[in-house]
């Protein structure tokens, strides 16, 4: 059964609406606790419910996660709940025949540039420390989506070997360099 872990005091603005946010949790399958967010529109309306934002081994860990959420994180979670993340997925074509044909080329279709869960220039323009903090809450695919969506690796360097912490530093450094160039 789900329970309210934290009812946040700061309202979250989004578009022409403002929402009250709260962290919800429950014991789930696999002996893990999962947490998500609910956004209740001030003045009434349908609640917005996020997908699972975290999975923790203990209830205390889930409460610790919920109490550490910042208004900026909540804004991003509301944005994600209203417009889900698109991830590149390779579509592998199936052959039409059972026998080989000479020189058949199979192509893989890749979706357009992925949506980023946050705008590193918007947050980094306010504070690079806050940007770093927000990035540490994201998983590897979301960090890679940010790099791709904002063309933060224009040289096309191989970054697949980097850890999540190194990817975070890579993003912050690239944003800082571009912000300095823009201010000149």
N, C-alpha and C positions, 0 to 999 in steps of 0.2 A: 504494500500500500504506500502510495506517495505521501510525502509530507513537505510542508513549507520549511525550508532551512533558514532563509534570511529574507526579510521584507525590506528592500532598500528604500531609504528616505528620499534620495535625490531623484526627481522625475527625469525621464529620458525623452528629450524632444526628437521627433523624426518627422520630416515633412511638415504638414500642417497639424499634426497630432502630438500629444504628449502622453507618455505611458508611465505607469508605476511598474517597477520591475521586482521580481522575487525569484529566488533560487529554490528549486524543487529537487527532491531526491527520493530514491527508493532502492530497496535491496532487489537486485536483479538476478537473472540466471547466471550460472558460473561463479557463484559466491562472490559477486562484486557489487559495489554500490555505484549507481549512475546518477548523474546530476544534469539538469537542464534548466532553462529559464522560461518564465512566463511574463508577458508584458500585457498589462491591463490598461486599456485606453481610459484616460481621465475623461469623465463626462459620459461614459458608457460605450458600448460597442463590443465586438467580438475580441476575445483575448488572442494574442499571438503567442504561440508556443514554439520554442526552438527545438532542434534535435538534441541528441545527447551531446553535452559540452565536455563532460569528463566522466571517467570511470575510475573508481578508487577501491582499494581492497578493504577499507574499513570505513564505518560511518563517520568517525572522528576526522578522517582525512577528507571526506566529502564536505563536512562542515568547515574545515580549515580552508578548502578551496573556495567555498561560497563566501566566506567572510573576507577573503582577499580580493574580491572582484572590484574593479574600478569603474567609474562612470564611463570612461572611454571603452573599456571592454564591453560593458553593457550596450553601448551604442553600436558597436560592431556586431554583437550577438543579435541585436534587433534587426540590423541591416541584413545579416545572414539569414535570419528567420523569414524576413519578407522577400528576399531574393536569394534562393539557395545557390551554393557554390557549384560551378560547372568545372568538371575535371576532364582533362583530355583522356579519351579512351580510344584505343586502336580498334578499328572494325576490320576484322579479317574476313575477306570474301570466301564463300564456299564454291568449289568447282561445280560446274553444271554436268559434266560427264564423268564416267568411271575410267575412261581410257585416256592416256596422255595425248596431248596435241603438241605439234611442234611450236616452239617459241611462245608459250603462253606467259604473259606478264600479269602478276597479281599485284594490285595496288592496295595500300592501306590508307584509309581515309582518317584524317585527324581533324578534330574540331578546331574552330578558331581560337585565338589567344584566350586563355582561361581568365575568369573573373578573379580579382584579388579580393580577399576578405577585408582589407583595409588599404587606405591610400597612404603610403609611407611619406609622401611629400606634404600632405595635409598635417599629419601628426608630427613629422620631423621638422616642419616649419615652425611649429610651436615649441617643441622640445625634443632633442635627439635622445635624451635619457628616457622620456616617456615612450618614444618609438621603440627603443631597445627593450623596455619592459613589456610592451605590448607584443613584440615579436617573440619573446621567450615563451609566451603562452600558446604559440601556434605550432602545429606539427610540420614535419618536413614537406609534405605535398603543398601545404598552404604557403610556406616560405618560398618554394620553387615557383608557385603560381605568381607571387608578388614580383619575383625577379623577372619572370617572363612577361607579365602584364605591363610592367613599367619599364621594360627594356633596360634593366640595371646591369646586364652583362652584354654590352654591345660588341665586345670583342669575341664573344662566343667561347670564352674559356671553359675548360672542363671543370665543373664545380661539383660533380657527382661524388667526389671523394670527401667533400667537406662535411663536418659534423653540423648538427643543428645550430650549435653555438657559433660556429664559423660562418654559417649562412646568415645568421643574425648580424654578425659584425660586417659581413660583406654588404648586406642591404643598408645598414646604417652608414657605412663609409661611402657607398655609391650615392646615397641620398644627400649626405653632407657635401660631397664634391659637387653635385649638380646644383644644390642650393647656393653654394659659394659662387659658382659660375653665373647663375641667374642674377645674383645681386650685383654683379659688376657692370 
